[in-house]
Amino acid sequence: MKPLYCSKGHENPSGSHFCSRCGEKLAFPVNQGITPGLVLGERYRIIRQLGHGGFGRTYLAEDINRFNEACVLKEFAPQVEGPYALQKAAELFEREAGVLYRLQHSQIPKFRELCRAKHEDRGYLLLVQDFVAGQTYRTIIDDRKRQGMRFSEAEAMLLMRQILPVLGYIHSKDVIHRDISPDNLMMRDGDGLPVLIDFGGVKQIAVSVAEQFVAAPTAIPTRLGKIGYAPQEQMQNGVVYPHSDLYALAATILVLLTGKEPQQLIDSRTLEWNWRQDVSLSPILGNLLDKMLQKTPGNRYQNASEVMQALTPQPSLMSFTPLSPPPLPQTAAIVPVTHAQELPEHQSSATPDTGNPSPDTGNPSPDTGNLSSSPRARKPLGWFKTLLIIFGLIIGAGTFGWWAGNMWIQSQIKEQKENQIFDNPVISPNEDTEPAASTELPPEEQKRKESLREKRLSLGIEYKFYIKLVDEIFWTKYPGQEGKQLGTGPEEGKLREEWDTIAGDLLGRIEKLNLSSVARREMGKYDRQTRDRWIGEVNQLSLSSRALYDLADAKFFQQFPEKQGQDFRNQLIVQVWFAVVGDTVKGLKSGVGIEKIAFESGGIGKQISGILKPGEGKAYIAELSKNQVMDVKLTAKEKILFSIYTPTGKTKILEDARDRNFSGTLPESGFYEFVVVSNASEPIDYQLDLTVTGSPSPEPSP
């Protein structure tokens, strides 16, 4: 019996009427046309229905042309009749799909194509997008509520910092989501980042077409958006702006923090948000949410960057100086003024306290107990100890605050720097603008700098990027020089010489990478979109990004071994790595570094041998089937690393391993990848023996 799934993907036994996890009623309308196992467009095999709405149904499918990769099909079936209405709806749908297709962001499911398919004499219009493995924030908060838990303020602020740049991106493309809520935010498995799903533009088309072509003179116009999450101007007039999404985000954050729906947090009489009785927040977050939720649009933050600024206090306005221990207080300052006459004469409140009374002053030490034996004289000692404890707590809290604040600031700087390097071109000059070496420098130094300039020009590396990269390496070695410009005087001659040495070493390493002129010229301009395009290109070769990175890493780390094991995504050196990846992709597309293993007719084994140069690698692919038995043996020296990847990557076999043997039953069908790379400093030979036996067992239908 086939299991049943709710709209959140929870599996339930056949015959269930309600989801055992979330309680959702399992009574979706049955679509007799699209059923599990059906292949649409000769490409997409339906696994199961994910959900349904006013514009159509959503399905989980496998792309049989891309190693059975999971994807999502969104059917467009507006509730209208008549050929003209359907044609008009399809035209609007295609236009909206084109808008979504142009969105390229790692936290937005990629829209692959608009698919037209036929089945049983019926046509289907489907939007195909990447499948995101993870849970919606609705599922997460529902699970937490059952355990008596909610989201913490730290989690809420982290979510905002992670999703606001995504909203800023789509708004810069003149796209408004229109339907932000816990249902349309997913926490992605693997990296835990929030992903924005179910853009409302397609849904709005279905609503608009239905209003235009369905004769219902008394009908009230339907506006897209969830009550409580969407601002009033959107619900009443259908008007949306970037701040409409920010309003919905703030409502979502409060739902996660309180576990209550907006209707429970909004005063039904005044329509004002009344959430403070349900959760206590810091002034920064509390005031920020209040402003995002203002009824008057002009009183809200107008864009995502304004919210980010308010959410991220500027370091220049914050004081994280560690608190120095205060001097020990005089006993006279502790005793009430009315009792001051009972102190010895030499304990005047005006006497400076050193914390270490000198013997010649006669000041009693707090540790010796040389105070008067009268009750009034002893009482200050208890107050003194109390104050010591209080001061200790203040010092500890201040030091911790300084440490935590600095850690937070450093993480923000790193995150902003990584976003800058990945999401924006570092440079975009049209011509070389390097100035001539200063005539104030010694002649030999001018000659040295001219030699560096000629080397850089011969490699075709842009000057601005070159300067930024050398500065970054130089400042890492000499942090005290960061942000400073070296002068031309003799006192900084040694530092200038060190800078030139670093520059020469860097240019020499880049030269040894043997990059193409195009790859070197583009350094400083690579971004995430470029990387994603490359991944799509190697996928067309039945190769995964894992294999691509293995091949590129081998070459890159050969010249930059100190970067191995480091996360250098927030450093400019990642641009050099990008250049290596780009050339690797070009080589793979031309057949260099990749080979398909084809067994001879009736054969079950294959023996392959080759030689790898230093930093070189090769990927082999073989189409195999689930439940076959595979035996692999790699014979090579120790400096060869060996990886075996499954078609989907769900099962790990070998990765950068020095273990050269594997024997076992294959867990899935598709193209398996066998990647060998060399870490040696000289050419090294290898031999790969592959044997596959047994007939594949039929896979159970979903």
Buried (B, 14 or more C-beta within 10 A) or exposed (E): EEEBBBBBBBEBEEEEEBBEBBEBEBEBEEBEBBEBEBBBBEBBBBBBBBBBBEBBBBBBBBBBEBBBBBBBBBBBBBBBEEEEBBEBBBEBBBEBBEBBBEBBBBBBBBBBBBBEBEBEEEEBBBBBBBBBEBBBBBBBBBEBEEEEEBBEBEBBBBBBBBBBBBBBBBBEEEBBBBBBBBBBBBBBEEEEBBBBBBBBBBBBBBBBBBBEBEEEEEEEEEBBBBEBBBBEBBBEEBEBBBBBBBBBBBBBBBBBBBBBBBEEBBEEEEEEBEBEEBBEBEEBBBEBBBBBBBBEBEEBBBBBBBBBEBBBBEBEEEEBEEBEEEEBBBBBBBBEEEBEEEBBEEBEBEEEBEEEBEEEEEBBEBEEEEBEEEEEBEBBBEBBEEBEEEBEEEBEEBEEBBEEBBEBBEEBEBBBBBEEBBBEBBBEEEEEEBEEBEEEBEEEBBEBBEEBBEBBEEBBBBBBBBBBBBBBBBBEEBEEBEEEEBEBEEEBBEBBEBBBEBBBEBBEBBBEBEBBEEBBBBBBBBBBEBBBEBBEBBBEBBBBBBBBBBBBBBBBBBBBEEBEEEEBEBBBBBBBBBBBBBBBBBBBBEEEBBBEBEBEEEEBEBEBEBEBEBBBBBBBBBBBBBBBEBBBBBBBEEBBBBBBBBBBEEEEBBEEBEEBEBEEEBEBBBBBBBBBBBBBEEEBEBEBBBBBEEEEEEEEEB
